[in-house]
Amino acid sequence: MPRRTFHTQTPLEAILVEQALLLARQLQKTADNASDGQVLAAVEATAVPAARELARKAVEATLQQQAHAVEKKGDRPASAGTATDSPATKDASPDPS
């Protein structure tokens, strides 16, 4: 198979491409090493947690990149509020117990 070169534009893209390539190699190795009749089960058992971890890393890297951009601009993020700030709890009367 011919080699391909990938060009990423951000550190986030670089992390995701690197992790996706590692996942692809891991899945191929798992499939190659699986016994006959067990390839699908072995690949699924590897893919599901690995894909979940890839998604977790993508979210983490995205949030870190966003936080870094906000810090660089000097903006302060808006407060997320609390459960007591929600309309459902503001209008509710206190429990008389």
Backbone bond lengths (Angstrom), bond angles and torsions (degrees), N, CA, C in turn:
res aa  C-N    CA-C-N  psi(-1)  N-CA   C-N-CA  omega(-1)  CA-C   N-CA-C  phi
1 M - - - 1.445 - - 1.533 108.25 -
2 P 1.326 116.74 135.81 1.472 119.29 -179.10 1.524 111.43 -69.16
3 R 1.318 114.75 148.51 1.471 120.02 176.46 1.516 109.22 -73.24
4 R 1.325 115.04 146.48 1.452 120.83 176.47 1.514 108.62 -123.69
5 T 1.301 115.33 147.90 1.453 121.09 176.95 1.516 108.08 -110.90
6 F 1.305 115.59 131.40 1.453 121.63 177.86 1.513 108.68 -110.34
7 H 1.304 116.01 135.22 1.461 121.43 177.13 1.517 108.04 -113.24
8 T 1.309 115.53 120.84 1.455 119.96 178.32 1.520 108.48 -103.34
9 Q 1.317 114.81 154.18 1.459 120.03 -177.23 1.522 112.75 -103.28
10 T 1.313 116.57 -16.08 1.465 119.87 -178.30 1.527 109.11 -138.94
11 P 1.325 116.75 159.89 1.466 119.07 174.34 1.530 111.98 -59.42
12 L 1.314 117.29 -34.95 1.462 121.31 177.78 1.526 110.67 -60.19
13 E 1.316 116.99 -47.74 1.463 120.57 178.31 1.525 110.72 -60.57
14 A 1.318 116.98 -40.48 1.466 120.94 -179.57 1.524 111.03 -61.95
15 I 1.330 116.39 -44.06 1.469 120.51 179.07 1.527 110.05 -62.03
16 L 1.323 116.52 -45.45 1.460 120.04 -176.48 1.517 112.17 -67.21
17 V 1.328 117.57 -40.04 1.467 120.52 177.96 1.525 109.84 -64.58
18 E 1.330 116.47 -44.99 1.461 120.59 179.23 1.527 111.13 -59.92
19 Q 1.326 116.86 -46.45 1.462 120.90 -178.95 1.531 111.79 -66.64
20 A 1.322 116.95 -38.26 1.468 120.33 178.65 1.528 110.57 -65.23
21 L 1.321 117.28 -39.42 1.464 120.28 177.75 1.529 110.77 -65.66
22 L 1.329 116.70 -41.46 1.463 119.85 176.92 1.529 111.28 -61.88
23 L 1.318 116.46 -40.98 1.464 121.01 178.08 1.527 110.51 -63.43
24 A 1.317 117.23 -44.12 1.468 120.57 179.48 1.527 111.01 -60.25
25 R 1.323 116.71 -42.85 1.470 120.79 179.35 1.525 111.09 -65.86
26 Q 1.324 115.60 -39.60 1.465 120.11 179.03 1.524 110.60 -64.65
27 L 1.328 117.07 -42.17 1.464 120.46 179.41 1.530 111.00 -65.64
28 Q 1.327 116.96 -41.06 1.464 120.48 179.41 1.528 110.67 -63.75
29 K 1.324 116.43 -43.06 1.466 120.45 179.00 1.529 110.35 -63.53
30 T 1.325 116.34 -41.49 1.461 120.68 178.52 1.518 110.46 -62.00
31 A 1.323 117.16 -45.03 1.463 121.30 179.81 1.527 110.91 -63.73
32 D 1.329 116.18 -41.98 1.471 120.14 -179.97 1.522 112.41 -64.64
33 N 1.329 117.09 -34.08 1.463 121.30 -176.46 1.526 113.76 -89.89
34 A 1.316 117.44 -9.44 1.469 120.56 -177.75 1.525 110.43 -73.75
35 S 1.314 115.70 145.56 1.463 119.98 177.72 1.523 109.89 -75.49
36 D 1.316 115.61 159.90 1.468 120.92 179.64 1.522 110.27 -54.29
37 G 1.304 115.72 135.57 1.450 121.52 179.18 1.522 113.79 83.04
38 Q 1.315 117.54 -4.12 1.463 121.17 -177.79 1.522 112.89 -118.84
39 V 1.332 117.46 6.26 1.465 120.82 -174.73 1.527 110.99 -62.42
40 L 1.323 117.51 -50.76 1.459 120.68 -177.87 1.526 111.15 -59.63
41 A 1.309 117.04 -47.82 1.468 120.32 -178.87 1.528 111.01 -62.56
42 A 1.317 116.91 -41.95 1.468 120.49 -178.76 1.524 111.03 -66.86
43 V 1.335 116.49 -43.41 1.463 120.15 -179.30 1.526 110.12 -66.89
44 E 1.326 117.43 -43.01 1.468 119.83 177.65 1.525 111.32 -62.06
45 A 1.322 117.35 -40.95 1.459 121.04 -179.42 1.529 111.24 -64.61
46 T 1.311 116.49 -28.96 1.465 121.34 176.69 1.522 110.77 -84.42
47 A 1.325 117.03 -42.08 1.464 121.86 -172.25 1.523 113.58 -68.39
48 V 1.304 117.62 -43.55 1.469 119.94 -173.39 1.530 112.23 -61.40
49 P 1.322 119.64 -54.45 1.470 117.59 178.97 1.533 112.56 -68.00
50 A 1.334 116.73 -33.45 1.469 119.25 179.55 1.528 110.76 -67.87
51 A 1.316 117.40 -39.53 1.463 120.72 178.03 1.528 110.66 -67.91
52 R 1.311 116.39 -36.84 1.464 120.78 176.76 1.537 109.89 -63.34
53 E 1.314 116.45 -42.01 1.460 120.93 178.26 1.531 110.80 -67.29
54 L 1.326 117.18 -38.61 1.466 120.89 176.11 1.527 110.18 -61.31
55 A 1.308 117.34 -44.03 1.462 121.29 178.25 1.533 110.77 -63.68
56 R 1.324 117.23 -40.67 1.466 121.19 178.24 1.523 110.84 -62.44
57 K 1.326 116.43 -43.55 1.463 120.48 178.75 1.525 110.94 -65.52
58 A 1.336 117.01 -37.51 1.459 120.65 178.71 1.521 110.93 -64.13
59 V 1.324 116.75 -44.01 1.468 120.75 178.59 1.525 109.93 -64.58
60 E 1.319 116.78 -45.79 1.458 120.83 -179.92 1.530 111.17 -59.90
61 A 1.325 116.66 -47.15 1.463 120.68 -179.62 1.527 111.54 -64.84
62 T 1.323 116.85 -38.01 1.458 121.07 177.99 1.525 110.91 -63.13
63 L 1.322 116.35 -46.35 1.461 120.71 -179.60 1.529 111.45 -66.44
64 Q 1.318 117.01 -38.23 1.461 119.82 177.65 1.527 110.82 -65.65
65 Q 1.321 116.59 -41.39 1.462 120.65 178.34 1.526 110.48 -63.37
66 Q 1.319 116.63 -42.34 1.458 121.54 179.19 1.524 110.77 -64.66
67 A 1.321 116.81 -44.37 1.468 120.67 179.62 1.521 110.66 -62.84
68 H 1.325 116.54 -40.42 1.462 120.56 179.08 1.530 110.23 -63.60
69 A 1.334 116.94 -41.39 1.468 120.73 179.44 1.522 111.12 -64.28
70 V 1.319 117.11 -40.37 1.465 121.51 179.32 1.523 110.04 -66.45
71 E 1.331 116.57 -44.75 1.470 120.22 178.85 1.526 110.96 -61.72
72 K 1.310 116.44 -38.33 1.459 121.31 -179.25 1.529 111.22 -65.20
73 K 1.327 115.81 -38.37 1.470 120.27 179.26 1.522 111.50 -76.82
74 G 1.320 116.87 -22.55 1.451 120.67 -178.79 1.509 113.16 86.64
75 D 1.319 118.04 5.69 1.461 121.21 177.65 1.515 109.32 -73.57
76 R 1.306 115.07 149.88 1.455 120.06 173.70 1.519 107.29 -103.93
77 P 1.313 118.28 129.12 1.455 120.40 179.17 1.521 111.06 -66.33
78 A 1.313 116.05 148.76 1.461 121.18 178.33 1.516 109.61 -69.17
79 S 1.312 115.57 151.20 1.455 120.82 178.80 1.518 109.74 -66.48
80 A 1.299 116.30 141.03 1.457 121.04 178.93 1.519 111.12 -78.10
81 G 1.306 118.03 -13.54 1.466 120.32 -178.93 1.512 110.31 80.12
82 T 1.316 114.40 178.24 1.460 120.30 179.54 1.509 109.03 -128.06
83 A 1.303 115.69 173.29 1.461 119.85 179.23 1.521 110.80 -61.77
84 T 1.329 117.54 -29.93 1.464 119.81 -179.21 1.522 111.60 -75.09
85 D 1.346 117.33 -12.10 1.461 120.96 177.09 1.529 112.52 -86.08
86 S 1.316 117.96 -8.90 1.459 119.73 -175.62 1.528 109.95 -73.77
87 P 1.342 117.18 149.16 1.468 120.22 179.80 1.531 112.65 -57.59
88 A 1.308 117.40 -33.60 1.466 119.74 -177.69 1.527 111.31 -66.45
89 T 1.317 117.36 -34.56 1.465 118.98 -178.49 1.516 112.71 -89.37
90 K 1.342 117.58 -23.78 1.468 120.17 178.84 1.523 110.76 -67.02
91 D 1.337 115.82 -39.82 1.458 120.63 -175.47 1.525 112.52 -86.08
92 A 1.286 117.85 -13.24 1.469 120.91 -177.33 1.526 109.75 -76.08
93 S 1.312 114.79 138.84 1.471 118.40 177.26 1.520 108.25 -81.62
94 P 1.321 116.98 150.43 1.470 119.53 179.92 1.508 111.34 -62.66
95 D 1.315 115.51 149.77 1.451 122.22 179.12 1.526 108.58 -70.23
96 P 1.332 119.58 121.82 1.477 121.44 -174.87 1.509 114.06 -74.93
97 S 1.309 121.88 7.39 1.461 121.12 -177.03 1.474 114.56 -76.27
